[in-house]
Amino acid sequence: MTEKVFLSQRNLLTLLSKLDRQVAGEVTACTITKNDNVHSIYPQTMPSCCIHATEAEDSFLGGLTALINISRASLEELYVQLCGVKGGTITITTGDDVIEVTSVRDDVYYAERVAGPVLWSDDPGYQSMVQ
């Protein structure tokens, strides 16, 4: 079975910020938890999953709370595709497990909801104000 998860622009920028902070020597788990299996347009197929940003390669470990390791290169690829017209999808295959990770623009993903809280230093809104 192919699992599906959707990452908003905010999710992508938050994960990339966490990687940057880790490289700078700060403490961060480089992880966000997604429990959004009831989104009216973009429901993930798992009840819950942890998206972990890593400098290593992509991997997927299923289970009650799936662990999805997404590399910096894949996060950046999804973000670049997102800056285009629609967004993009990467496919991670580990053994028999397949997961499709799709990027979605914030204005579409959060049209009916509010984004969850993130640490102030990882907040894309805060990052754009200080740059």
N, C-alpha and C positions, 0 to 999 in steps of 0.2 A: 504494500500500500504506500502511496505517496502522501506524505504529510505536507501541510502548507502552513506557512507563517508569513505575516505581513509586517514590514517595518516602515514606520513613517519617517519623513525627513528628520524630524526631531529625534527619533530613535537612533538613526544613523549618526547624526552629529554628536549625540550623547555618547555613543560607543566609541567614536573616533576621539572625542575629548578624553574619555577615560584612558584610552591607549596612550595618548600624548602625555597625560599626567603621570602614568606609570613610567614611561620613558624618562620623564623629568625627575623621577625618584619619589613621587608621591605614592601614598598607599591608596589603592583602589582595587576592587574585585573585578573591574572591567565587565560587569554583568548587569543585565536588566532582566526582569521577570515579566513575561507576557501571559496574561490570563484572559485574553480577549477572544473567546470562542463564541461570543454572541453578537459581534459586530454585524450590522445589517447587510453590509456589502462585502466586507473582508474578514470573515470569521476564520480564525486558525482552526486546524483540525484536531489539535491536542487541547485537553483541558487547561494545561499549564506548560510553559517551557521557559528555560533560562537561556538567554542569548549571551554568550561569552565572547567578547572581542579578544583576539589573540594575534600575535605577530606570526604564529605558525600557520599551518594549513587548515582548511575547513574540515570539520568532522561532525558527526551526529550520533548521539547515544540516546536511544528511545527509553521509555519507561514511564512511570507515573508522572514525573516532571522531567520532560526531555531536556537534554543538554545539547545545545547547538553551538559549536565553536565556529566562529566566522573570522577569517583572517582580515587584517587591515586592507590587503589588496582587494578582497571581495567587498568589504564595506565601501571602499572608495569607488569600486566599479558600480555598485548599486547606486551610490550617490551621483556619480556622473550620469548614469542612465536616467536617474530621477530628474536631473537638471534638463534633460531633453523633454520630449513631449509627454510621455506616459509613465516612465519609470522602467524598471527592469526586473528580471528574475535570474537568480543563480540556482543551480541544482547541486545539492550535496549528496553524494552516494557513499555509504559506508556499509560494505557487505550487502545484505538484503534491504537495508534501510535507505529510503530516498526522501529527501525533504526539499521542497521548493521554497526559497525565501524571496519574497517580492517586495520591492520598494514602492511606496505610495506617497503622493504629495500630501503635505499637512492639511491644506485646505479641503481636500477630499476625505482624508482619513478622519479628521476631527470635525467634520461638518455637523455631526449629530452628538458630539461628546466633547469632553474637556481632556486635554493631555494630563497625564499623571505627573506627580511631582518628581523632580530630580535634584540632586545636589547642586547648589547654586553655581559652583565652578564648572559643572558639566552642562548647565542649561544653555541651549543654543541662543536663546534670547539675550542672556547675559553676555555670552561670548561676542555677539554682534555689537553690543553696546561698548565694549572695551577695546574693540579693534578699530 
